[in-house]
Amino acid sequence: MKKGLESLIDINRRKGLPRTYRFNQLIRWFTLFLGLFAIAYALWVIFNKIDGDSSRIIKFAPILILLLAVNSVIRNLFTLNSMKFYQDKISFRYIGKLPVEIKWEDFVSMRLSAGKRKSVQLIYNSNGQERDFRFFLSFPHILEVINSIAELAPQMELDDFMKSIVVSEKERKKIKKAKISTTKSASDQAE
């Protein structure tokens, strides 16, 4: 457990900024193009192969394929694709819509949003209004992302779940003490 926590301490200093986290682009673009191909094929079948004498299954299958493919394309276009951490802000990027950028000083709180799918809810101020932004816990490197956000926006309030995930100042000091005592004992044994 200690080794896992060490990788999350001072993550922004160690990994540097700007830094990007994203879904696997090969899979994302492959499923997007596969969905577009399925839409085109289903439309071709509907307009060129189905007639009044076709069975119900033959009439229904292309429509079902079309609905599933449209859902896949929309999901790939309009769900979070990547996050880019900058010194002064974070940028949430999509393939099919404009990015959402939030300055670190605008963050108010971070909490777990319980719904159908668990997500991280970020509350922030924008032009004097409180807004929220959500992303799913299935995002790649989620522990690094949450700890990076908490480190760059220390003024944020955290709910109990986020407090259990974010490496606290007490845990940081404990790990640094353990590192110092380990290096001291190693140097004493070398003598």
GROMACS elastic network, one bead per residue, 0.5 to 0.9 nm:
[ bonds ]
;  ai    aj funct       b0    kb
    1     4     6  0.51885   500
    1     5     6  0.63744   500
    1     6     6  0.87581   500
    2     5     6  0.51238   500
    2     6     6  0.62217   500
    2     7     6  0.89660   500
    2   175     6  0.74182   500
    3     6     6  0.51472   500
    3     7     6  0.67557   500
    4     7     6  0.55332   500
    4     8     6  0.70475   500
    5     8     6  0.52769   500
    5     9     6  0.66215   500
    5   167     6  0.69403   500
    5   171     6  0.83905   500
    5   172     6  0.84755   500
    5   175     6  0.82822   500
    6     9     6  0.53841   500
    6    10     6  0.86848   500
    6   172     6  0.82044   500
    6   175     6  0.71892   500
    6   176     6  0.89862   500
    7    10     6  0.81823   500
    7    11     6  0.69858   500
    7   144     6  0.84897   500
    8    11     6  0.53804   500
    8    12     6  0.89893   500
    8   143     6  0.78050   500
    8   144     6  0.62322   500
    8   147     6  0.66435   500
    8   148     6  0.80917   500
    8   166     6  0.85282   500
    8   167     6  0.70958   500
    9    12     6  0.85028   500
    9    14     6  0.86297   500
    9   147     6  0.81733   500
    9   151     6  0.89208   500
    9   167     6  0.69826   500
    9   172     6  0.67057   500
   10    13     6  0.54364   500
   10    14     6  0.62440   500
   10    15     6  0.86013   500
   10   147     6  0.89415   500
   10   148     6  0.82008   500
   10   151     6  0.76327   500
   11    14     6  0.51137   500
   11    15     6  0.58316   500
   11    16     6  0.78148   500
   11   144     6  0.74369   500
   11   147     6  0.77563   500
   11   148     6  0.64192   500
   11   151     6  0.82864   500
   12    15     6  0.53772   500
   12    16     6  0.52820   500
   12    17     6  0.65587   500
   12    18     6  0.89976   500
   12    19     6  0.85262   500
   12    85     6  0.88917   500
   12   148     6  0.62452   500
   12   151     6  0.77815   500
   12   152     6  0.79673   500
   13    16     6  0.52199   500
   13    17     6  0.76976   500
   15    18     6  0.89700   500
   15    19     6  0.75268   500
   16    19     6  0.65800   500
   17    20     6  0.86681   500
   17    84     6  0.88625   500
   17    85     6  0.63936   500
   17    86     6  0.56503   500
   17    87     6  0.62994   500
   18    84     6  0.67489   500
   18    85     6  0.53000   500
   18    87     6  0.68440   500
   19    83     6  0.82696   500
   19    84     6  0.56278   500
   19    85     6  0.52036   500
   19    86     6  0.70062   500
   20    82     6  0.68749   500
   20    83     6  0.55802   500
   20    85     6  0.62535   500
   21    81     6  0.87347   500
   21    82     6  0.55575   500
   21    83     6  0.52289   500
   21    84     6  0.64749   500
   21    85     6  0.84371   500
   21   139     6  0.86856   500
   21   140     6  0.70408   500
   21   141     6  0.74865   500
   21   145     6  0.79128   500
   22    25     6  0.75714   500
   22    80     6  0.85792   500
   22    81     6  0.58314   500
   22    83     6  0.63109   500
   22    84     6  0.85483   500
   22   139     6  0.77942   500
   22   140     6  0.66726   500
   22   141     6  0.88895   500
   23    26     6  0.88216   500
   23    27     6  0.81603   500
   23    28     6  0.71475   500
   23    80     6  0.86133   500
   23    81     6  0.59441   500
   23    82     6  0.64882   500
   23   139     6  0.71353   500
   23   140     6  0.62952   500
   24    27     6  0.56196   500
   24    28     6  0.62335   500
   24    29     6  0.88072   500
   24    81     6  0.88998   500
   24   140     6  0.86951   500
   25    29     6  0.59619   500
   25    30     6  0.82078   500
   25    81     6  0.85090   500
   26    29     6  0.54844   500
   26    30     6  0.59327   500
   26    31     6  0.85602   500
   27    30     6  0.50666   500
   27    31     6  0.60667   500
   27    32     6  0.84446   500
   28    31     6  0.54905   500
   28    32     6  0.62323   500
   28    33     6  0.88254   500
   28    76     6  0.67097   500
   28    81     6  0.83989   500
   29    33     6  0.61086   500
   29    34     6  0.83881   500
   29    76     6  0.81887   500
   30    33     6  0.52896   500
   30    34     6  0.59707   500
   30    35     6  0.84741   500
   31    35     6  0.59600   500
   31    36     6  0.85407   500
   31    72     6  0.74931   500
   31    73     6  0.77079   500
   31    76     6  0.77227   500
   32    35     6  0.51934   500
   32    36     6  0.63288   500
   32    37     6  0.87142   500
   32    69     6  0.89250   500
   32    72     6  0.70969   500
   32    73     6  0.53928   500
   32    74     6  0.86979   500
   32    75     6  0.89114   500
   32    76     6  0.61873   500
   32    77     6  0.77947   500
   33    37     6  0.60834   500
   33    38     6  0.85313   500
   33    73     6  0.81112   500
   34    37     6  0.50427   500
   34    38     6  0.61238   500
   34    39     6  0.86303   500
   34    69     6  0.81179   500
   34    73     6  0.86712   500
   35    38     6  0.50359   500
   35    39     6  0.62000   500
   35    40     6  0.86808   500
   35    66     6  0.87532   500
   35    68     6  0.82392   500
   35    70     6  0.68239   500
   35    71     6  0.84993   500
   35    72     6  0.61199   500
   35    73     6  0.56205   500
   36    39     6  0.50964   500
   36    40     6  0.62728   500
   36    41     6  0.86146   500
   36    69     6  0.70012   500
   36    70     6  0.77677   500
   36    72     6  0.89186   500
   36    73     6  0.68245   500
   37    40     6  0.51336   500
   37    41     6  0.60667   500
   37    42     6  0.85088   500
   37    69     6  0.85165   500
   38    41     6  0.50637   500
   38    42     6  0.59502   500
   38    43     6  0.84760   500
   38    65     6  0.70047   500
   38    66     6  0.68378   500
   38    68     6  0.89349   500
   38    69     6  0.60198   500
   38    70     6  0.86888   500
   39    42     6  0.52149   500
   39    43     6  0.61653   500
   39    44     6  0.85683   500
   39    62     6  0.88903   500
   39    65     6  0.74486   500
   39    66     6  0.52351   500
   39    67     6  0.83037   500
   39    68     6  0.88495   500
   39    69     6  0.58681   500
   39    70     6  0.67952   500
   40    43     6  0.52273   500
   40    44     6  0.61464   500
   40    45     6  0.86934   500
   40    66     6  0.84584   500
   41    44     6  0.50022   500
   41    45     6  0.61735   500
   41    46     6  0.85849   500
   41    62     6  0.83624   500
   41    66     6  0.85947   500
   42    45     6  0.51077   500
   42    46     6  0.61163   500
   42    47     6  0.86854   500
   42    61     6  0.85759   500
   42    63     6  0.70184   500
   42    64     6  0.88771   500
   42    65     6  0.65452   500
   42    66     6  0.57460   500
   43    46     6  0.50259   500
   43    47     6  0.61723   500
   43    48     6  0.83511   500
   43    62     6  0.74551   500
   43    63     6  0.84010   500
   43    66     6  0.74830   500
   44    47     6  0.53452   500
   44    48     6  0.57300   500
   44    49     6  0.75567   500
   45    48     6  0.52919   500
   45    50     6  0.65348   500
   45    62     6  0.68255   500
   46    49     6  0.60885   500
   46    50     6  0.54908   500
   46    51     6  0.85469   500
   46    59     6  0.75022   500
   46    62     6  0.65518   500
   46    63     6  0.78857   500
   47    50     6  0.65528   500
   47    51     6  0.85463   500
   48    51     6  0.81645   500
   49    54     6  0.86052   500
   50    53     6  0.79119   500
   50    54     6  0.59184   500
   50    55     6  0.88598   500
   50    58     6  0.73128   500
   50    59     6  0.64726   500
   51    54     6  0.55548   500
   51    59     6  0.84405   500
   52    55     6  0.84009   500
   54    57     6  0.82149   500
   54    58     6  0.61483   500
   54    59     6  0.65826   500
   55    58     6  0.52916   500
   55    59     6  0.63533   500
   55    60     6  0.86797   500
   56    60     6  0.59450   500
   56    61     6  0.85025   500
   57    61     6  0.58294   500
   57    62     6  0.89457   500
   58    61     6  0.55978   500
   58    62     6  0.72596   500
   59    62     6  0.65913   500
   59    63     6  0.73260   500
   60    63     6  0.54028   500
   60    64     6  0.63219   500
   60    65     6  0.87937   500
   61    64     6  0.51449   500
   61    65     6  0.61629   500
   61    66     6  0.85211   500
   62    66     6  0.59366   500
   62    67     6  0.85861   500
   63    67     6  0.62062   500
   63    68     6  0.86821   500
   64    67     6  0.51873   500
   64    68     6  0.62732   500
   64    69     6  0.85550   500
   65    68     6  0.52350   500
   65    69     6  0.60029   500
   65    70     6  0.85061   500
   66    69     6  0.51597   500
   66    70     6  0.60464   500
   66    71     6  0.85505   500
   67    70     6  0.52166   500
   67    71     6  0.62050   500
   67    72     6  0.86929   500
   68    71     6  0.51348   500
   68    72     6  0.62588   500
   68    73     6  0.87663   500
   69    72     6  0.50301   500
   69    73     6  0.61872   500
   69    74     6  0.85848   500
   70    73     6  0.51534   500
   70    74     6  0.60922   500
   70    75     6  0.84582   500
   71    74     6  0.52397   500
   71    75     6  0.60374   500
   71    76     6  0.86196   500
   72    75     6  0.51281   500
   72    76     6  0.61812   500
   72    77     6  0.86043   500
   73    76     6  0.52000   500
   73    77     6  0.61069   500
   73    78     6  0.85796   500
   74    77     6  0.51382   500
   74    78     6  0.59661   500
   74    79     6  0.81538   500
   74    96     6  0.85507   500
   75    78     6  0.55022   500
   75    79     6  0.56816   500
   76    79     6  0.58988   500
   76    80     6  0.83490   500
   76    81     6  0.80099   500
   76    94     6  0.86199   500
   76    95     6  0.74854   500
   76    96     6  0.81998   500
   77    80     6  0.84224   500
   77    81     6  0.83571   500
   77    94     6  0.67069   500
   77    95     6  0.50507   500
   77    97     6  0.75323   500
   78    81     6  0.82743   500
   78    94     6  0.60952   500
   78    95     6  0.66251   500
   78    96     6  0.54784   500
   78    97     6  0.64908   500
   79    93     6  0.87738   500
   79    94     6  0.63147   500
   79    95     6  0.80118   500
   79    96     6  0.84751   500
   79   135     6  0.86795   500
   80    83     6  0.79891   500
   80    92     6  0.67892   500
   80    93     6  0.60420   500
   80    94     6  0.51547   500
   80    95     6  0.80404   500
   80   135     6  0.71146   500
   80   136     6  0.87663   500
   80   139     6  0.85289   500
   81    92     6  0.77271   500
   81    93     6  0.57106   500
   81    95     6  0.66210   500
   81   139     6  0.89050   500
   82    91     6  0.82281   500
   82    92     6  0.60720   500
   82    93     6  0.51296   500
   82    94     6  0.67801   500
   82   139     6  0.88451   500
   83    90     6  0.69712   500
   83    91     6  0.56120   500
   83    93     6  0.60384   500
   83   145     6  0.86840   500
   84    89     6  0.85884   500
   84    90     6  0.57414   500
   84    91     6  0.50807   500
   84    92     6  0.66321   500
   84    93     6  0.78088   500
   85    88     6  0.83034   500
   85    89     6  0.64862   500
   85    91     6  0.65448   500
   85    92     6  0.89512   500
   85   148     6  0.84863   500
   85   149     6  0.85345   500
   86    89     6  0.51755   500
   86    90     6  0.57882   500
   86    91     6  0.78738   500
   87    90     6  0.82487   500
   87   104     6  0.85429   500
   87   152     6  0.82210   500
   88   102     6  0.87275   500
   88   103     6  0.58253   500
   88   104     6  0.60382   500
   88   105     6  0.82527   500
   88   152     6  0.86033   500
   89   101     6  0.66798   500
   89   102     6  0.54591   500
   89   104     6  0.52267   500
   89   105     6  0.83918   500
   89   152     6  0.88061   500
   90   100     6  0.82552   500
   90   101     6  0.56468   500
   90   102     6  0.54930   500
   90   103     6  0.64292   500
   90   104     6  0.72440   500
   90   149     6  0.84097   500
   91    99     6  0.63712   500
   91   100     6  0.56887   500
   91   102     6  0.66028   500
   91   103     6  0.88406   500
   92    98     6  0.89613   500
   92    99     6  0.54280   500
   92   100     6  0.50787   500
   92   101     6  0.62625   500
   92   102     6  0.84807   500
   93    97     6  0.79020   500
   93    98     6  0.70320   500
   93   100     6  0.66483   500
   93   101     6  0.86078   500
   94    97     6  0.56213   500
   94    98     6  0.66989   500
   94    99     6  0.61787   500
   94   100     6  0.88024   500
   95    98     6  0.81177   500
   95    99     6  0.89200   500
  100   133     6  0.88351   500
  102   105     6  0.85138   500
  102   106     6  0.68353   500
  102   107     6  0.77140   500
  102   124     6  0.77275   500
  102   125     6  0.87554   500
  102   126     6  0.82738   500
  103   106     6  0.54619   500
  103   107     6  0.73189   500
  103   124     6  0.88797   500
  103   153     6  0.89571   500
  104   107     6  0.58313   500
  104   149     6  0.81920   500
  104   152     6  0.64372   500
  104   153     6  0.52294   500
  104   154     6  0.87986   500
  105   108     6  0.82980   500
  105   124     6  0.87793   500
  105   125     6  0.88875   500
  105   152     6  0.87900   500
  105   153     6  0.64497   500
  105   154     6  0.88707   500
  105   155     6  0.77452   500
  105   156     6  0.89439   500
  106   123     6  0.87045   500
  106   124     6  0.53127   500
  106   125     6  0.51464   500
  106   126     6  0.71716   500
  106   153     6  0.84359   500
  107   110     6  0.81344   500
  107   122     6  0.72756   500
  107   123     6  0.61422   500
  107   125     6  0.65094   500
  107   153     6  0.66100   500
  107   154     6  0.89876   500
  107   155     6  0.74726   500
  107   156     6  0.59772   500
  107   157     6  0.88460   500
  108   122     6  0.76473   500
  108   123     6  0.53822   500
  108   124     6  0.50174   500
  108   125     6  0.70503   500
  108   130     6  0.85105   500
  108   153     6  0.86840   500
  108   155     6  0.70708   500
  108   157     6  0.63373   500
  109   121     6  0.81319   500
  109   122     6  0.59414   500
  109   123     6  0.51042   500
  109   124     6  0.70313   500
  109   155     6  0.81567   500
  109   158     6  0.57975   500
  109   159     6  0.80558   500
  110   120     6  0.69382   500
  110   121     6  0.56620   500
  110   123     6  0.62756   500
  110   124     6  0.89965   500
  110   146     6  0.88840   500
  110   150     6  0.82811   500
  110   156     6  0.66867   500
  110   157     6  0.63311   500
  110   158     6  0.52057   500
  110   159     6  0.68418   500
  110   162     6  0.71236   500
  111   119     6  0.85143   500
  111   120     6  0.58750   500
  111   121     6  0.52488   500
  111   122     6  0.67006   500
  111   123     6  0.84008   500
  111   157     6  0.83151   500
  111   158     6  0.59096   500
  111   159     6  0.51408   500
  111   160     6  0.79916   500
  111   161     6  0.71106   500
  111   162     6  0.60359   500
  112   118     6  0.69751   500
  112   119     6  0.59155   500
  112   121     6  0.59326   500
  112   122     6  0.88912   500
  112   159     6  0.72859   500
  112   160     6  0.87172   500
  112   161     6  0.65404   500
  112   162     6  0.69373   500
  113   117     6  0.84711   500
  113   118     6  0.58982   500
  113   119     6  0.51767   500
  113   120     6  0.58483   500
  113   121     6  0.57385   500
  113   134     6  0.81152   500
  114   117     6  0.70613   500
  114   118     6  0.52827   500
  114   119     6  0.69306   500
  114   120     6  0.89392   500
  115   118     6  0.57921   500
  115   119     6  0.77735   500
  117   136     6  0.71463   500
  117   137     6  0.82556   500
  118   135     6  0.87342   500
  118   136     6  0.61502   500
  118   137     6  0.61597   500
  118   138     6  0.85908   500
  119   134     6  0.61607   500
  119   135     6  0.53516   500
  119   137     6  0.51984   500
  119   138     6  0.82541   500
  120   133     6  0.81357   500
  120   134     6  0.54310   500
  120   135     6  0.54155   500
  120   136     6  0.60915   500
  120   137     6  0.65362   500
  120   146     6  0.85385   500
  120   162     6  0.89111   500
  121   132     6  0.64661   500
  121   133     6  0.57341   500
  121   135     6  0.69119   500
  121   136     6  0.88428   500
  122   131     6  0.82489   500
  122   132     6  0.53669   500
  122   133     6  0.51013   500
  122   134     6  0.61837   500
  122   135     6  0.86054   500
  123   130     6  0.67635   500
  123   131     6  0.56826   500
  123   133     6  0.65640   500
  123   134     6  0.88684   500
  123   156     6  0.88595   500
  124   129     6  0.82493   500
  124   130     6  0.56555   500
  124   131     6  0.54258   500
  124   132     6  0.61184   500
  124   133     6  0.80245   500
  125   128     6  0.59329   500
  125   129     6  0.54328   500
  125   131     6  0.60670   500
  125   132     6  0.85562   500
  126   129     6  0.52377   500
  126   130     6  0.62764   500
  126   131     6  0.67403   500
  127   130     6  0.83711   500
  135   138     6  0.84045   500
  135   139     6  0.74151   500
  136   139     6  0.59145   500
  136   142     6  0.89481   500
  137   140     6  0.82787   500
  137   142     6  0.64032   500
  138   141     6  0.86546   500
  138   142     6  0.72045   500
  139   142     6  0.56747   500
  139   145     6  0.87914   500
  140   143     6  0.86867   500
  140   144     6  0.89488   500
  140   145     6  0.84110   500
  141   144     6  0.54646   500
  141   145     6  0.62548   500
  141   146     6  0.87979   500
  142   146     6  0.60769   500
  142   147     6  0.84974   500
  143   146     6  0.52586   500
  143   147     6  0.60873   500
  143   148     6  0.84022   500
  143   165     6  0.71934   500
  143   166     6  0.79179   500
  144   147     6  0.52110   500
  144   148     6  0.58912   500
  144   149     6  0.85329   500
  145   148     6  0.51103   500
  145   149     6  0.61828   500
  145   150     6  0.86105   500
  146   149     6  0.52381   500
  146   150     6  0.61940   500
  146   151     6  0.85818   500
  146   162     6  0.81398   500
  146   165     6  0.78672   500
  146   166     6  0.69404   500
  147   150     6  0.50393   500
  147   151     6  0.59863   500
  147   152     6  0.85830   500
  147   165     6  0.76851   500
  147   166     6  0.53114   500
  147   167     6  0.69178   500
  148   151     6  0.50588   500
  148   152     6  0.61443   500
  148   153     6  0.84848   500
  148   166     6  0.89615   500
  149   152     6  0.52587   500
  149   153     6  0.59906   500
  149   154     6  0.83260   500
  150   153     6  0.52070   500
  150   154     6  0.56517   500
  150   155     6  0.83664   500
  150   156     6  0.70712   500
  150   158     6  0.86198   500
  150   166     6  0.70487   500
  150   167     6  0.89315   500
  151   154     6  0.56024   500
  151   166     6  0.87364   500
  152   155     6  0.89299   500
  153   156     6  0.59732   500
  154   157     6  0.82938   500
  158   161     6  0.78021   500
  158   162     6  0.55283   500
  158   163     6  0.58159   500
  158   166     6  0.88388   500
  159   162     6  0.53796   500
  159   163     6  0.61316   500
  159   164     6  0.87440   500
  160   163     6  0.50375   500
  160   164     6  0.63140   500
  160   165     6  0.88827   500
  161   164     6  0.52039   500
  161   165     6  0.65824   500
  161   166     6  0.88610   500
  162   165     6  0.50271   500
  162   166     6  0.59218   500
  163   166     6  0.53356   500
  163   167     6  0.77169   500
  163   168     6  0.75399   500
  164   167     6  0.77139   500
  164   168     6  0.86048   500
  165   168     6  0.87850   500
  167   170     6  0.82264   500
  167   171     6  0.62051   500
  167   172     6  0.68163   500
  168   171     6  0.52121   500
  168   172     6  0.62784   500
  168   173     6  0.87825   500
  169   173     6  0.62569   500
  169   174     6  0.86042   500
  170   173     6  0.52881   500
  170   174     6  0.62383   500
  170   175     6  0.87681   500
  171   175     6  0.61682   500
  171   176     6  0.85586   500
  172   175     6  0.52836   500
  172   176     6  0.61665   500
  172   177     6  0.86205   500
  173   176     6  0.50702   500
  173   177     6  0.60880   500
  173   178     6  0.85631   500
  174   177     6  0.51714   500
  174   178     6  0.62332   500
  174   179     6  0.86927   500
  175   179     6  0.61562   500
  175   180     6  0.86502   500
  176   179     6  0.50224   500
  176   180     6  0.62234   500
  176   181     6  0.86788   500
  177   180     6  0.50940   500
  177   181     6  0.61639   500
  177   182     6  0.84956   500
  178   181     6  0.51854   500
  178   182     6  0.60286   500
  178   183     6  0.86243   500
  179   182     6  0.50842   500
  179   183     6  0.62119   500
  179   184     6  0.85765   500
  180   183     6  0.52350   500
  180   184     6  0.61267   500
  180   185     6  0.86410   500
  181   185     6  0.60951   500
  181   186     6  0.84986   500
  182   185     6  0.52338   500
  182   186     6  0.61222   500
  182   187     6  0.86413   500
  183   186     6  0.50112   500
  183   187     6  0.61236   500
  183   188     6  0.85420   500
  184   187     6  0.51598   500
  184   188     6  0.61165   500
  184   189     6  0.86547   500
  185   189     6  0.61841   500
  185   190     6  0.85959   500
  186   189     6  0.51918   500
  186   190     6  0.62528   500
  186   191     6  0.88936   500
  187   191     6  0.64759   500
  188   191     6  0.53291   500
